[in-house]
C-alpha cells in the first residue's frame, strides 16, 4: 500500500515522502497515529505542489541574496571611532557595529551573525569583510574605520 508520510517516521522516511508499506502497518500504526495518509491522487498532487512552491521560494531567496551581494560589493561603510595612540582606538568594531552601519548608511539589513569577522577590528584602516547571505553566496563589503 502506498502512503504519504505526514511526519518523519523512523526507518521509513521523511515528511512528504511517498513510501510502500504493508496494509497492516498502515492501518494499525501509521493511520491511527496520524503519521500517514493513503497516497491517492489528491495527496500526491498536494505533495508535488508543496515541493514546487518550496523550490520556487528557494530560487527567489537565492536571487535576492545575489542582488544583495552585488549591492554589498559596491558599498563602502564608514565607522567613526575614538582614537588612541599608535593608530589604535578605544574599544573595537564588532559585527554588530558593521550591521548597524550597513543598515543606516547603505539601507541593507543584514543579520550580525552573518558577518564573518575572525576577530574584532582594533585599528584604523580599510577592511574587506565577508557577509554570508545564503548557501554558497557571500558578499564582500568594504569597512573603513576612521578617527572621529
N, C-alpha and C positions, 0 to 999 in steps of 0.2 A: 504494500500500500504506500503510495506517495503522500508525504505530508510536508507542510511548510512550517518550519520552526518559528515560534513567536519569541523565544528566548534562547540563549545559549544552553545546550544540553550536553553534559559531559559525555565524551566518547561518541557523540552522534554528529554534532555540527554547531555552527554558529547561528545567530538570529538571521532570519530571512533565507536560510538555506533550504533547498528542496531535497529531501532525502527519501530513501526507500527503507521502510521498516515493516515488521510483521504486523498483521492486523491486531493480534492480541496485545502487543506492546503499545500500539497506538490507542486502542480502546480502553485498556486498563491502566495505562500510566500517563501517556502524553496528553490525551484529551481531557481527562478529569482534572489534571493539574494545570490546564490551560497553557501547556508548553508548545502545542502544535494545533494546526487545523488541517483538514483534508485539502490536498493540492488540486482543487478544481480550477476551472478557467479563470474565475474571478480572483482567487487568491494568487495565482501565478501572474496575472495581469497587474495586480496591485504591487507585487514584488518588483516586476520589471519597471513600473512607473517610479517606484521609490528609488531604485538603483539609477535610473536615468536622471532623476531630479538631483540625486546626490552627486552624480558625475558632473552635471551642469553647475551645481553650486561650487564644486572644487575648481572647475575651469574658470568661473568668474572670480573666485578668490585668488587664483594664480595670476590672472590678468591684472587684477588690482595691485597685487604685490609687485608685478613687473613695472607697472606705471609708477608706483611709489619708489621703487629702486631707481628708476630713471630720474625722478624728481630729486631724490636724495643725492645722486651723483653730481647734480648741478648746484647743490646747496652748500653754502658756507655759513656756519653758525658761529657767532662771536660771543664769547663768555668773558665778562669782566671780573677780575679778582683783585683783592688787596695784595699789594706786592711786598716782598721782603727783600732780603739781600741775596746776592748770587743768582738772580734770575728765578728765584723760587717765590712762592707765595704762601700765605697762611691758609691752612686747610687743604682741600683737594677738590678737583672736579670729578664728580661721580656720574654714573649713568643716569641718575635721577635729574641732575642738573642739565645734562645734554638733552634728555627727553623734554624737559620744560622749555629749554631754549628752542628746540625744534618746533614745538607747538606754538610758541609766541612769535618767533621770527619767520618761520617758513610755512606755518599752518599745517604741518604734518604731525598727526597724532600717532606716536609710536610708544609702545609699552617699554618701560625702562628695563624690563627683563630681557628684551630682545636686542639691547645694545651690548655689544661684545667689548668689554674692557678687561684686559689682563690684570691691571692694577689702576687705581685712581690716578688721574693726571695731577702731578705736583709741580710742574714747571710751565713757564710761559712758552708759547710757540704754537705751531700749527700741526694738527694731527689728523690722520685718516682713520676713521673709526668704522668698523663693520656693524651693520644692523641686519639681523636675521629676520626677514619678513615672512617667509614661507619656506617650506621644504625646498632645499637647494636653490633658493633665491635670496641673495644677500645684496644689500645696498651699501654703498660707502658714502659717508658724509664727512666733510671737512670741518673740523672744530678748531677755531682759532681762539686761544686763550691769551687775553691781553690784560695789562695793568690798568687799574682804574685811574 
